[in-house]
């Protein structure tokens, strides 16, 4: 009798742990900031014949728009024709966006600064209210 009681209580304990972990993961995932839009524009360069690239992340429709901390990670690439599969040219560079104007983060990239024809980038977004950090998928951009 004691053996059966011990076995069933162990099963119940394991099930509770499993469901509790799933619930915690679900709650923390919904507290991350995922409701934003991204846009990439080419802008005429003032110092080069090659256009600049501007990355814009818009959080104006996000329910957490007051709590955004934003960085953009840039990975210069070789083999631009392979796009996201191109080999890394050098170490990645992370740029912090310290000011969001109208809940938009903007970063202007210049060919002269990065010395690469193409790169991949992703946004690293942190909810400053709860510390939840998430990254976007990698995106490909080219100066050419």
C-alpha positions, 0 to 999 in steps of 0.5 A: 500500500505504501509503495502504491501511494509513493508511486502515485504521489511521485507521478502527480509531483512530476506532472505538476512540475511539467505543467508549471514549467510550461505555464511559466514559459508561456507567460515569459514568452508573452512578456517579450516584445514581438509586436513591431515592424521593420523597414530597410531603406537606401538613402543617398550618401553624403560621403560616398558613391554607395548609398547608405542603409537605414534600418527602422524598427517601429514599436508604436503599435506595441503594448510595451512601447514604453519599455523598449531597449534596442540593439542591432547586431550587424554581421558583415558577410563575404559571398553576398550571392549566398545572402544569409548563408554567406560566410562571416567577413569579420566579427559582428558589431552591436549598435545600441539605439539609445533614443526612440523617437515616436517609438521608432529606433533608427540606425543609419549604416555607411559603407565606409564604416563597415567596409563590406558589400553586404551584411546580415542583421538582427534586432535584440529587443529587451522589455525593460519592465521584466527583463525579457530579451528576444532577437529577431530573425536574421535579415540580409541587406546589401549596399550594392 
